[in-house]
Amino acid sequence: MGYTTEGTDALARYAFTTIGLNKVYASIRLENQASIRVAERIGMSAEGSFIKLYNDKDMEHIIYSNERG
């Protein structure tokens, strides 16, 4: 795993174990394939999408989530 994957995985574990969340979410731009790979590598799955105004442009974002396992 790379640093980004390790850090993202650690944050998700922190959210589950320390904060006590049951589910975590990530909003990722459709074009950001590197972030999509990281989310999938730590066990997140696509749940839906939405259009977000970003820098005065409508951009599609995918919602990824992971539940406490």
PQR file with spaces between the fields and no chain letter, atoms N, CA, C, O and H, PARSE charges and radii, in Angstrom:
ATOM       1  N    MET     1       0.847   -1.188    0.000 -0.4000 1.5000
ATOM       2  CA   MET     1       0.000    0.000    0.000 -0.0000 2.0000
ATOM       3  C    MET     1       0.885    1.240    0.000  0.5500 1.7000
ATOM       4  O    MET     1       1.989    1.242    0.543 -0.5500 1.4000
ATOM       5  N    GLY     2       0.371    2.286   -0.620 -0.4000 1.5000
ATOM       6  CA   GLY     2       1.073    3.552   -0.613 -0.0000 2.0000
ATOM       7  C    GLY     2       0.653    4.391    0.581  0.5500 1.7000
ATOM       8  O    GLY     2      -0.238    4.011    1.341 -0.5500 1.4000
ATOM       9  H    GLY     2      -0.526    2.285   -1.062  0.4000 1.0000
ATOM      10  N    TYR     3       1.306    5.538    0.736 -0.4000 1.5000
ATOM      11  CA   TYR     3       1.014    6.415    1.872 -0.0000 2.0000
ATOM      12  C    TYR     3      -0.443    6.876    1.890  0.5500 1.7000
ATOM      13  O    TYR     3      -1.067    6.919    2.950 -0.5500 1.4000
ATOM      14  H    TYR     3       2.030    5.846    0.119  0.4000 1.0000
ATOM      15  N    THR     4      -0.976    7.215    0.737 -0.4000 1.5000
ATOM      16  CA   THR     4      -2.358    7.693    0.687 -0.0000 2.0000
ATOM      17  C    THR     4      -3.329    6.599    1.117  0.5500 1.7000
ATOM      18  O    THR     4      -4.257    6.854    1.884 -0.5500 1.4000
ATOM      19  H    THR     4      -0.469    7.180   -0.124  0.4000 1.0000
ATOM      20  N    THR     5      -3.117    5.404    0.631 -0.4000 1.5000
ATOM      21  CA   THR     5      -3.989    4.293    1.001 -0.0000 2.0000
ATOM      22  C    THR     5      -3.877    3.990    2.493  0.5500 1.7000
ATOM      23  O    THR     5      -4.889    3.782    3.162 -0.5500 1.4000
ATOM      24  H    THR     5      -2.363    5.197    0.008  0.4000 1.0000
ATOM      25  N    GLU     6      -2.652    3.965    3.013 -0.4000 1.5000
ATOM      26  CA   GLU     6      -2.456    3.690    4.434 -0.0000 2.0000
ATOM      27  C    GLU     6      -3.100    4.768    5.299  0.5500 1.7000
ATOM      28  O    GLU     6      -3.741    4.459    6.303 -0.5500 1.4000
ATOM      29  H    GLU     6      -1.830    4.135    2.469  0.4000 1.0000
ATOM      30  N    GLY     7      -2.933    6.026    4.912 -0.4000 1.5000
ATOM      31  CA   GLY     7      -3.522    7.122    5.670 -0.0000 2.0000
ATOM      32  C    GLY     7      -5.035    7.102    5.636  0.5500 1.7000
ATOM      33  O    GLY     7      -5.685    7.324    6.658 -0.5500 1.4000
ATOM      34  H    GLY     7      -2.413    6.277    4.096  0.4000 1.0000
ATOM      35  N    THR     8      -5.600    6.840    4.474 -0.4000 1.5000
ATOM      36  CA   THR     8      -7.058    6.779    4.331 -0.0000 2.0000
ATOM      37  C    THR     8      -7.627    5.615    5.126  0.5500 1.7000
ATOM      38  O    THR     8      -8.667    5.751    5.770 -0.5500 1.4000
ATOM      39  H    THR     8      -5.072    6.660    3.643  0.4000 1.0000
ATOM      40  N    ASP     9      -6.959    4.480    5.086 -0.4000 1.5000
ATOM      41  CA   ASP     9      -7.389    3.322    5.851 -0.0000 2.0000
ATOM      42  C    ASP     9      -7.333    3.621    7.349  0.5500 1.7000
ATOM      43  O    ASP     9      -8.244    3.246    8.088 -0.5500 1.4000
ATOM      44  H    ASP     9      -6.114    4.369    4.562  0.4000 1.0000
ATOM      45  N    ALA    10      -6.276    4.292    7.803 -0.4000 1.5000
ATOM      46  CA   ALA    10      -6.147    4.652    9.222 -0.0000 2.0000
ATOM      47  C    ALA    10      -7.265    5.603    9.644  0.5500 1.7000
ATOM      48  O    ALA    10      -7.806    5.469   10.741 -0.5500 1.4000
ATOM      49  H    ALA    10      -5.536    4.597    7.203  0.4000 1.0000
ATOM      50  N    LEU    11      -7.615    6.559    8.786 -0.4000 1.5000
ATOM      51  CA   LEU    11      -8.703    7.485    9.119 -0.0000 2.0000
ATOM      52  C    LEU    11     -10.043    6.763    9.229  0.5500 1.7000
ATOM      53  O    LEU    11     -10.839    7.062   10.119 -0.5500 1.4000
ATOM      54  H    LEU    11      -7.175    6.667    7.895  0.4000 1.0000
ATOM      55  N    ALA    12     -10.291    5.827    8.341 -0.4000 1.5000
ATOM      56  CA   ALA    12     -11.542    5.066    8.404 -0.0000 2.0000
ATOM      57  C    ALA    12     -11.589    4.228    9.679  0.5500 1.7000
ATOM      58  O    ALA    12     -12.624    4.175   10.343 -0.5500 1.4000
ATOM      59  H    ALA    12      -9.645    5.584    7.618  0.4000 1.0000
ATOM      60  N    ARG    13     -10.481    3.574   10.029 -0.4000 1.5000
ATOM      61  CA   ARG    13     -10.436    2.782   11.270 -0.0000 2.0000
ATOM      62  C    ARG    13     -10.652    3.681   12.482  0.5500 1.7000
ATOM      63  O    ARG    13     -11.350    3.295   13.420 -0.5500 1.4000
ATOM      64  H    ARG    13      -9.640    3.618    9.490  0.4000 1.0000
ATOM      65  N    TYR    14     -10.065    4.869   12.475 -0.4000 1.5000
ATOM      66  CA   TYR    14     -10.245    5.835   13.566 -0.0000 2.0000
ATOM      67  C    TYR    14     -11.721    6.229   13.694  0.5500 1.7000
ATOM      68  O    TYR    14     -12.259    6.303   14.798 -0.5500 1.4000
ATOM      69  H    TYR    14      -9.498    5.183   11.713  0.4000 1.0000
ATOM      70  N    ALA    15     -12.358    6.478   12.561 -0.4000 1.5000
ATOM      71  CA   ALA    15     -13.781    6.848   12.575 -0.0000 2.0000
ATOM      72  C    ALA    15     -14.628    5.736   13.185  0.5500 1.7000
ATOM      73  O    ALA    15     -15.574    6.011   13.922 -0.5500 1.4000
ATOM      74  H    ALA    15     -11.920    6.418   11.664  0.4000 1.0000
ATOM      75  N    PHE    16     -14.296    4.486   12.886 -0.4000 1.5000
ATOM      76  CA   PHE    16     -15.065    3.356   13.396 -0.0000 2.0000
ATOM      77  C    PHE    16     -14.743    3.063   14.869  0.5500 1.7000
ATOM      78  O    PHE    16     -15.654    2.906   15.682 -0.5500 1.4000
ATOM      79  H    PHE    16     -13.527    4.261   12.287  0.4000 1.0000
ATOM      80  N    THR    17     -13.474    2.991   15.203 -0.4000 1.5000
ATOM      81  CA   THR    17     -13.099    2.528   16.541 -0.0000 2.0000
ATOM      82  C    THR    17     -13.072    3.628   17.588  0.5500 1.7000
ATOM      83  O    THR    17     -13.544    3.412   18.704 -0.5500 1.4000
ATOM      84  H    THR    17     -12.735    3.119   14.542  0.4000 1.0000
ATOM      85  N    THR    18     -12.546    4.782   17.272 -0.4000 1.5000
ATOM      86  CA   THR    18     -12.394    5.843   18.266 -0.0000 2.0000
ATOM      87  C    THR    18     -13.623    6.737   18.346  0.5500 1.7000
ATOM      88  O    THR    18     -14.114    7.028   19.436 -0.5500 1.4000
ATOM      89  H    THR    18     -12.163    4.957   16.365  0.4000 1.0000
ATOM      90  N    ILE    19     -14.114    7.168   17.204 -0.4000 1.5000
ATOM      91  CA   ILE    19     -15.277    8.055   17.184 -0.0000 2.0000
ATOM      92  C    ILE    19     -16.569    7.255   17.334  0.5500 1.7000
ATOM      93  O    ILE    19     -17.552    7.755   17.881 -0.5500 1.4000
ATOM      94  H    ILE    19     -13.715    6.932   16.318  0.4000 1.0000
ATOM      95  N    GLY    20     -16.566    6.021   16.850 -0.4000 1.5000
ATOM      96  CA   GLY    20     -17.737    5.167   16.981 -0.0000 2.0000
ATOM      97  C    GLY    20     -18.743    5.287   15.856  0.5500 1.7000
ATOM      98  O    GLY    20     -19.907    4.925   16.028 -0.5500 1.4000
ATOM      99  H    GLY    20     -15.768    5.615   16.405  0.4000 1.0000
ATOM     100  N    LEU    21     -18.317    5.787   14.706 -0.4000 1.5000
ATOM     101  CA   LEU    21     -19.226    5.873   13.568 -0.0000 2.0000
ATOM     102  C    LEU    21     -19.517    4.489   13.022  0.5500 1.7000
ATOM     103  O    LEU    21     -18.688    3.585   13.128 -0.5500 1.4000
ATOM     104  H    LEU    21     -17.371    6.081   14.566  0.4000 1.0000
ATOM     105  N    ASN    22     -20.681    4.326   12.445 -0.4000 1.5000
ATOM     106  CA   ASN    22     -21.048    3.056   11.820 -0.0000 2.0000
ATOM     107  C    ASN    22     -20.780    3.049   10.325  0.5500 1.7000
ATOM     108  O    ASN    22     -20.705    1.986    9.709 -0.5500 1.4000
ATOM     109  H    ASN    22     -21.354    5.061   12.359  0.4000 1.0000
ATOM     110  N    LYS    23     -20.634    4.240    9.736 -0.4000 1.5000
ATOM     111  CA   LYS    23     -20.440    4.333    8.296 -0.0000 2.0000
ATOM     112  C    LYS    23     -19.646    5.599    7.986  0.5500 1.7000
ATOM     113  O    LYS    23     -19.852    6.638    8.613 -0.5500 1.4000
ATOM     114  H    LYS    23     -20.696    5.103   10.237  0.4000 1.0000
ATOM     115  N    VAL    24     -18.740    5.507    7.019 -0.4000 1.5000
ATOM     116  CA   VAL    24     -17.994    6.677    6.556 -0.0000 2.0000
ATOM     117  C    VAL    24     -18.232    6.851    5.059  0.5500 1.7000
ATOM     118  O    VAL    24     -18.484    5.883    4.342 -0.5500 1.4000
ATOM     119  H    VAL    24     -18.572    4.663    6.510  0.4000 1.0000
ATOM     120  N    TYR    25     -18.149    8.087    4.603 -0.4000 1.5000
ATOM     121  CA   TYR    25     -18.419    8.431    3.214 -0.0000 2.0000
ATOM     122  C    TYR    25     -17.249    9.192    2.613  0.5500 1.7000
ATOM     123  O    TYR    25     -16.483    9.846    3.320 -0.5500 1.4000
ATOM     124  H    TYR    25     -17.944    8.874    5.186  0.4000 1.0000
ATOM     125  N    ALA    26     -17.127    9.095    1.305 -0.4000 1.5000
ATOM     126  CA   ALA    26     -16.174    9.895    0.547 -0.0000 2.0000
ATOM     127  C    ALA    26     -16.882   10.413   -0.698  0.5500 1.7000
ATOM     128  O    ALA    26     -17.607    9.677   -1.366 -0.5500 1.4000
ATOM     129  H    ALA    26     -17.749    8.563    0.731  0.4000 1.0000
ATOM     130  N    SER    27     -16.664   11.673   -0.994 -0.4000 1.5000
ATOM     131  CA   SER    27     -17.193   12.287   -2.210 -0.0000 2.0000
ATOM     132  C    SER    27     -16.011   12.499   -3.148  0.5500 1.7000
ATOM     133  O    SER    27     -15.098   13.264   -2.839 -0.5500 1.4000
ATOM     134  H    SER    27     -16.075   12.272   -0.451  0.4000 1.0000
ATOM     135  N    ILE    28     -16.031   11.820   -4.293 -0.4000 1.5000
ATOM     136  CA   ILE    28     -14.881   11.833   -5.196 -0.0000 2.0000
ATOM     137  C    ILE    28     -15.333   12.227   -6.599  0.5500 1.7000
ATOM     138  O    ILE    28     -16.314   11.700   -7.124 -0.5500 1.4000
ATOM     139  H    ILE    28     -16.773   11.198   -4.543  0.4000 1.0000
ATOM     140  N    ARG    29     -14.595   13.166   -7.196 -0.4000 1.5000
ATOM     141  CA   ARG    29     -14.909   13.535   -8.577 -0.0000 2.0000
ATOM     142  C    ARG    29     -14.725   12.333   -9.498  0.5500 1.7000
ATOM     143  O    ARG    29     -13.792   11.546   -9.337 -0.5500 1.4000
ATOM     144  H    ARG    29     -13.798   13.593   -6.770  0.4000 1.0000
ATOM     145  N    LEU    30     -15.618   12.211  -10.449 -0.4000 1.5000
ATOM     146  CA   LEU    30     -15.597   11.095  -11.389 -0.0000 2.0000
ATOM     147  C    LEU    30     -14.242   10.978  -12.101  0.5500 1.7000
ATOM     148  O    LEU    30     -13.781    9.871  -12.376 -0.5500 1.4000
ATOM     149  H    LEU    30     -16.375   12.851  -10.579  0.4000 1.0000
ATOM     150  N    GLU    31     -13.616   12.103  -12.393 -0.4000 1.5000
ATOM     151  CA   GLU    31     -12.343   12.105  -13.123 -0.0000 2.0000
ATOM     152  C    GLU    31     -11.155   11.706  -12.252  0.5500 1.7000
ATOM     153  O    GLU    31     -10.077   11.431  -12.779 -0.5500 1.4000
ATOM     154  H    GLU    31     -13.991   13.003  -12.169  0.4000 1.0000
ATOM     155  N    ASN    32     -11.329   11.669  -10.932 -0.4000 1.5000
ATOM     156  CA   ASN    32     -10.216   11.414  -10.027 -0.0000 2.0000
ATOM     157  C    ASN    32     -10.046    9.903   -9.800  0.5500 1.7000
ATOM     158  O    ASN    32     -10.407    9.368   -8.752 -0.5500 1.4000
ATOM     159  H    ASN    32     -12.205   11.893  -10.504  0.4000 1.0000
ATOM     160  N    GLN    33      -9.499    9.251  -10.796 -0.4000 1.5000
ATOM     161  CA   GLN    33      -9.355    7.797  -10.770 -0.0000 2.0000
ATOM     162  C    GLN    33      -8.423    7.323   -9.655  0.5500 1.7000
ATOM     163  O    GLN    33      -8.631    6.243   -9.102 -0.5500 1.4000
ATOM     164  H    GLN    33      -9.206    9.685  -11.647  0.4000 1.0000
ATOM     165  N    ALA    34      -7.408    8.105   -9.318 -0.4000 1.5000
ATOM     166  CA   ALA    34      -6.493    7.705   -8.243 -0.0000 2.0000
ATOM     167  C    ALA    34      -7.238    7.616   -6.913  0.5500 1.7000
ATOM     168  O    ALA    34      -7.051    6.656   -6.165 -0.5500 1.4000
ATOM     169  H    ALA    34      -7.239    8.983   -9.767  0.4000 1.0000
ATOM     170  N    SER    35      -8.071    8.592   -6.613 -0.4000 1.5000
ATOM     171  CA   SER    35      -8.841    8.566   -5.364 -0.0000 2.0000
ATOM     172  C    SER    35      -9.873    7.447   -5.372  0.5500 1.7000
ATOM     173  O    SER    35     -10.134    6.840   -4.333 -0.5500 1.4000
ATOM     174  H    SER    35      -8.223    9.371   -7.221  0.4000 1.0000
ATOM     175  N    ILE    36     -10.455    7.171   -6.518 -0.4000 1.5000
ATOM     176  CA   ILE    36     -11.402    6.064   -6.628 -0.0000 2.0000
ATOM     177  C    ILE    36     -10.697    4.744   -6.318  0.5500 1.7000
ATOM     178  O    ILE    36     -11.245    3.904   -5.604 -0.5500 1.4000
ATOM     179  H    ILE    36     -10.242    7.664   -7.362  0.4000 1.0000
ATOM     180  N    ARG    37      -9.490    4.556   -6.848 -0.4000 1.5000
ATOM     181  CA   ARG    37      -8.726    3.332   -6.571 -0.0000 2.0000
ATOM     182  C    ARG    37      -8.414    3.202   -5.081  0.5500 1.7000
ATOM     183  O    ARG    37      -8.504    2.110   -4.520 -0.5500 1.4000
ATOM     184  H    ARG    37      -9.046    5.239   -7.428  0.4000 1.0000
ATOM     185  N    VAL    38      -8.045    4.317   -4.439 -0.4000 1.5000
ATOM     186  CA   VAL    38      -7.752    4.287   -2.999 -0.0000 2.0000
ATOM     187  C    VAL    38      -8.999    3.888   -2.226  0.5500 1.7000
ATOM     188  O    VAL    38      -8.933    3.020   -1.356 -0.5500 1.4000
ATOM     189  H    VAL    38      -7.972    5.204   -4.894  0.4000 1.0000
ATOM     190  N    ALA    39     -10.130    4.505   -2.530 -0.4000 1.5000
ATOM     191  CA   ALA    39     -11.379    4.187   -1.833 -0.0000 2.0000
ATOM     192  C    ALA    39     -11.718    2.706   -1.988  0.5500 1.7000
ATOM     193  O    ALA    39     -12.100    2.050   -1.018 -0.5500 1.4000
ATOM     194  H    ALA    39     -10.183    5.210   -3.237  0.4000 1.0000
ATOM     195  N    GLU    40     -11.583    2.191   -3.179 -0.4000 1.5000
ATOM     196  CA   GLU    40     -11.903    0.786   -3.417 -0.0000 2.0000
ATOM     197  C    GLU    40     -10.899   -0.139   -2.739  0.5500 1.7000
ATOM     198  O    GLU    40     -11.264   -1.216   -2.266 -0.5500 1.4000
ATOM     199  H    GLU    40     -11.273    2.724   -3.967  0.4000 1.0000
ATOM     200  N    ARG    41      -9.638    0.279   -2.690 -0.4000 1.5000
ATOM     201  CA   ARG    41      -8.602   -0.524   -2.050 -0.0000 2.0000
ATOM     202  C    ARG    41      -8.863   -0.717   -0.550  0.5500 1.7000
ATOM     203  O    ARG    41      -8.513   -1.752    0.016 -0.5500 1.4000
ATOM     204  H    ARG    41      -9.342    1.153   -3.074  0.4000 1.0000
ATOM     205  N    ILE    42      -9.482    0.290    0.090 -0.4000 1.5000
ATOM     206  CA   ILE    42      -9.736    0.155    1.532 -0.0000 2.0000
ATOM     207  C    ILE    42     -11.128   -0.405    1.812  0.5500 1.7000
ATOM     208  O    ILE    42     -11.583   -0.405    2.956 -0.5500 1.4000
ATOM     209  H    ILE    42      -9.767    1.131   -0.369  0.4000 1.0000
ATOM     210  N    GLY    43     -11.798   -0.880    0.770 -0.4000 1.5000
ATOM     211  CA   GLY    43     -13.069   -1.572    0.956 -0.0000 2.0000
ATOM     212  C    GLY    43     -14.307   -0.724    0.769  0.5500 1.7000
ATOM     213  O    GLY    43     -15.411   -1.182    1.064 -0.5500 1.4000
ATOM     214  H    GLY    43     -11.429   -0.881   -0.159  0.4000 1.0000
ATOM     215  N    MET    44     -14.159    0.503    0.286 -0.4000 1.5000
ATOM     216  CA   MET    44     -15.328    1.340    0.044 -0.0000 2.0000
ATOM     217  C    MET    44     -15.976    0.930   -1.275  0.5500 1.7000
ATOM     218  O    MET    44     -15.315    0.404   -2.170 -0.5500 1.4000
ATOM     219  H    MET    44     -13.262    0.875    0.046  0.4000 1.0000
ATOM     220  N    SER    45     -17.276    1.179   -1.377 -0.4000 1.5000
ATOM     221  CA   SER    45     -17.964    0.875   -2.629 -0.0000 2.0000
ATOM     222  C    SER    45     -18.843    2.052   -3.022  0.5500 1.7000
ATOM     223  O    SER    45     -19.314    2.811   -2.174 -0.5500 1.4000
ATOM     224  H    SER    45     -17.812    1.606   -0.650  0.4000 1.0000
ATOM     225  N    ALA    46     -19.054    2.187   -4.332 -0.4000 1.5000
ATOM     226  CA   ALA    46     -19.864    3.286   -4.869 -0.0000 2.0000
ATOM     227  C    ALA    46     -21.304    3.105   -4.430  0.5500 1.7000
ATOM     228  O    ALA    46     -21.855    2.006   -4.484 -0.5500 1.4000
ATOM     229  H    ALA    46     -18.672    1.570   -5.020  0.4000 1.0000
ATOM     230  N    GLU    47     -21.905    4.207   -3.993 -0.4000 1.5000
ATOM     231  CA   GLU    47     -23.265    4.165   -3.491 -0.0000 2.0000
ATOM     232  C    GLU    47     -24.208    5.044   -4.307  0.5500 1.7000
ATOM     233  O    GLU    47     -25.424    4.860   -4.252 -0.5500 1.4000
ATOM     234  H    GLU    47     -21.457    5.100   -3.949  0.4000 1.0000
ATOM     235  N    GLY    48     -23.674    5.978   -5.047 -0.4000 1.5000
ATOM     236  CA   GLY    48     -24.492    6.885   -5.833 -0.0000 2.0000
ATOM     237  C    GLY    48     -23.631    8.001   -6.385  0.5500 1.7000
ATOM     238  O    GLY    48     -22.404    7.964   -6.286 -0.5500 1.4000
ATOM     239  H    GLY    48     -22.686    6.127   -5.091  0.4000 1.0000
ATOM     240  N    SER    49     -24.274    8.982   -6.962 -0.4000 1.5000
ATOM     241  CA   SER    49     -23.535   10.124   -7.492 -0.0000 2.0000
ATOM     242  C    SER    49     -24.405   11.373   -7.402  0.5500 1.7000
ATOM     243  O    SER    49     -25.618   11.296   -7.209 -0.5500 1.4000
ATOM     244  H    SER    49     -25.271    9.012   -7.042  0.4000 1.0000
ATOM     245  N    PHE    50     -23.762   12.510   -7.545 -0.4000 1.5000
ATOM     246  CA   PHE    50     -24.471   13.780   -7.541 -0.0000 2.0000
ATOM     247  C    PHE    50     -23.642   14.811   -8.303  0.5500 1.7000
ATOM     248  O    PHE    50     -22.445   14.621   -8.520 -0.5500 1.4000
ATOM     249  H    PHE    50     -22.777   12.573   -7.702  0.4000 1.0000
ATOM     250  N    ILE    51     -24.277   15.881   -8.698 -0.4000 1.5000
ATOM     251  CA   ILE    51     -23.603   16.971   -9.389 -0.0000 2.0000
ATOM     252  C    ILE    51     -23.314   18.063   -8.364  0.5500 1.7000
ATOM     253  O    ILE    51     -24.195   18.472   -7.608 -0.5500 1.4000
ATOM     254  H    ILE    51     -25.250   16.035   -8.522  0.4000 1.0000
ATOM     255  N    LYS    52     -22.074   18.525   -8.350 -0.4000 1.5000
ATOM     256  CA   LYS    52     -21.641   19.546   -7.401 -0.0000 2.0000
ATOM     257  C    LYS    52     -21.042   20.713   -8.175  0.5500 1.7000
ATOM     258  O    LYS    52     -20.281   20.512   -9.121 -0.5500 1.4000
ATOM     259  H    LYS    52     -21.358   18.193   -8.964  0.4000 1.0000
ATOM     260  N    LEU    53     -21.384   21.921   -7.774 -0.4000 1.5000
ATOM     261  CA   LEU    53     -20.787   23.109   -8.360 -0.0000 2.0000
ATOM     262  C    LEU    53     -19.394   23.260   -7.777  0.5500 1.7000
ATOM     263  O    LEU    53     -19.247   23.460   -6.572 -0.5500 1.4000
ATOM     264  H    LEU    53     -22.003   22.084   -7.006  0.4000 1.0000
ATOM     265  N    TYR    54     -18.381   23.168   -8.608 -0.4000 1.5000
ATOM     266  CA   TYR    54     -16.991   23.198   -8.175 -0.0000 2.0000
ATOM     267  C    TYR    54     -16.229   24.131   -9.112  0.5500 1.7000
ATOM     268  O    TYR    54     -16.144   23.866  -10.311 -0.5500 1.4000
ATOM     269  H    TYR    54     -18.501   23.006   -9.588  0.4000 1.0000
ATOM     270  N    ASN    55     -15.679   25.212   -8.584 -0.4000 1.5000
ATOM     271  CA   ASN    55     -14.978   26.215   -9.403 -0.0000 2.0000
ATOM     272  C    ASN    55     -15.848   26.698  -10.567  0.5500 1.7000
ATOM     273  O    ASN    55     -15.392   26.789  -11.707 -0.5500 1.4000
ATOM     274  H    ASN    55     -15.748   25.427   -7.610  0.4000 1.0000
ATOM     275  N    ASP    56     -17.098   27.003  -10.254 -0.4000 1.5000
ATOM     276  CA   ASP    56     -18.074   27.512  -11.228 -0.0000 2.0000
ATOM     277  C    ASP    56     -18.415   26.525  -12.340  0.5500 1.7000
ATOM     278  O    ASP    56     -18.884   26.929  -13.404 -0.5500 1.4000
ATOM     279  H    ASP    56     -17.468   26.929   -9.328  0.4000 1.0000
ATOM     280  N    LYS    57     -18.181   25.234  -12.100 -0.4000 1.5000
ATOM     281  CA   LYS    57     -18.518   24.203  -13.084 -0.0000 2.0000
ATOM     282  C    LYS    57     -19.328   23.115  -12.395  0.5500 1.7000
ATOM     283  O    LYS    57     -19.074   22.782  -11.237 -0.5500 1.4000
ATOM     284  H    LYS    57     -17.800   24.906  -11.235  0.4000 1.0000
ATOM     285  N    ASP    58     -20.295   22.568  -13.102 -0.4000 1.5000
ATOM     286  CA   ASP    58     -21.023   21.403  -12.600 -0.0000 2.0000
ATOM     287  C    ASP    58     -20.153   20.174  -12.827  0.5500 1.7000
ATOM     288  O    ASP    58     -19.775   19.876  -13.961 -0.5500 1.4000
ATOM     289  H    ASP    58     -20.501   22.839  -14.042  0.4000 1.0000
ATOM     290  N    MET    59     -19.835   19.458  -11.747 -0.4000 1.5000
ATOM     291  CA   MET    59     -18.987   18.269  -11.850 -0.0000 2.0000
ATOM     292  C    MET    59     -19.648   17.104  -11.138  0.5500 1.7000
ATOM     293  O    MET    59     -20.164   17.240  -10.028 -0.5500 1.4000
ATOM     294  H    MET    59     -20.141   19.700  -10.826  0.4000 1.0000
ATOM     295  N    GLU    60     -19.623   15.953  -11.802 -0.4000 1.5000
ATOM     296  CA   GLU    60     -20.189   14.757  -11.187 -0.0000 2.0000
ATOM     297  C    GLU    60     -19.236   14.219  -10.126  0.5500 1.7000
ATOM     298  O    GLU    60     -18.030   14.126  -10.350 -0.5500 1.4000
ATOM     299  H    GLU    60     -19.204   15.842  -12.703  0.4000 1.0000
ATOM     300  N    HIS    61     -19.787   13.871   -8.978 -0.4000 1.5000
ATOM     301  CA   HIS    61     -19.049   13.261   -7.878 -0.0000 2.0000
ATOM     302  C    HIS    61     -19.705   11.926   -7.553  0.5500 1.7000
ATOM     303  O    HIS    61     -20.927   11.786   -7.612 -0.5500 1.4000
ATOM     304  H    HIS    61     -20.768   13.948   -8.796  0.4000 1.0000
ATOM     305  N    ILE    62     -18.881   10.957   -7.212 -0.4000 1.5000
ATOM     306  CA   ILE    62     -19.375    9.651   -6.805 -0.0000 2.0000
ATOM     307  C    ILE    62     -19.310    9.582   -5.280  0.5500 1.7000
ATOM     308  O    ILE    62     -18.335   10.028   -4.675 -0.5500 1.4000
ATOM     309  H    ILE    62     -17.889   11.070   -7.164  0.4000 1.0000
ATOM     310  N    ILE    63     -20.332    9.032   -4.671 -0.4000 1.5000
ATOM     311  CA   ILE    63     -20.332    8.834   -3.235 -0.0000 2.0000
ATOM     312  C    ILE    63     -19.905    7.407   -2.950  0.5500 1.7000
ATOM     313  O    ILE    63     -20.555    6.458   -3.390 -0.5500 1.4000
ATOM     314  H    ILE    63     -21.124    8.669   -5.162  0.4000 1.0000
ATOM     315  N    TYR    64     -18.799    7.252   -2.205 -0.4000 1.5000
ATOM     316  CA   TYR    64     -18.318    5.961   -1.771 -0.0000 2.0000
ATOM     317  C    TYR    64     -18.588    5.834   -0.287  0.5500 1.7000
ATOM     318  O    TYR    64     -18.606    6.832    0.432 -0.5500 1.4000
ATOM     319  H    TYR    64     -18.271    8.023   -1.848  0.4000 1.0000
ATOM     320  N    SER    65     -18.800    4.608    0.177 -0.4000 1.5000
ATOM     321  CA   SER    65     -19.043    4.413    1.608 -0.0000 2.0000
ATOM     322  C    SER    65     -18.438    3.083    2.056  0.5500 1.7000
ATOM     323  O    SER    65     -18.145    2.191    1.260 -0.5500 1.4000
ATOM     324  H    SER    65     -18.785    3.797   -0.408  0.4000 1.0000
ATOM     325  N    ASN    66     -18.272    3.006    3.355 -0.4000 1.5000
ATOM     326  CA   ASN    66     -17.773    1.793    3.985 -0.0000 2.0000
ATOM     327  C    ASN    66     -18.447    1.702    5.352  0.5500 1.7000
ATOM     328  O    ASN    66     -18.532    2.697    6.072 -0.5500 1.4000
ATOM     329  H    ASN    66     -18.510    3.731    4.002  0.4000 1.0000
ATOM     330  N    GLU    67     -18.922    0.521    5.706 -0.4000 1.5000
ATOM     331  CA   GLU    67     -19.561    0.315    7.001 -0.0000 2.0000
ATOM     332  C    GLU    67     -18.618   -0.446    7.933  0.5500 1.7000
ATOM     333  O    GLU    67     -17.749   -1.208    7.510 -0.5500 1.4000
ATOM     334  H    GLU    67     -18.853   -0.287    5.121  0.4000 1.0000
ATOM     335  N    ARG    68     -18.838   -0.197    9.221 -0.4000 1.5000
ATOM     336  CA   ARG    68     -18.045   -0.893   10.234 -0.0000 2.0000
ATOM     337  C    ARG    68     -18.215   -2.390   10.026  0.5500 1.7000
ATOM     338  O    ARG    68     -19.333   -2.887    9.887 -0.5500 1.4000
ATOM     339  H    ARG    68     -19.544    0.423    9.565  0.4000 1.0000
ATOM     340  N    GLY    69     -17.106   -3.093   10.006 -0.4000 1.5000
ATOM     341  CA   GLY    69     -17.179   -4.521    9.731 -0.0000 2.0000
ATOM     342  C    GLY    69     -16.867   -5.351   10.852  0.5500 1.7000
ATOM     343  O    GLY    69     -16.896   -6.577   10.740 -0.5500 1.4000
ATOM     344  H    GLY    69     -16.198   -2.689   10.119  0.4000 1.0000
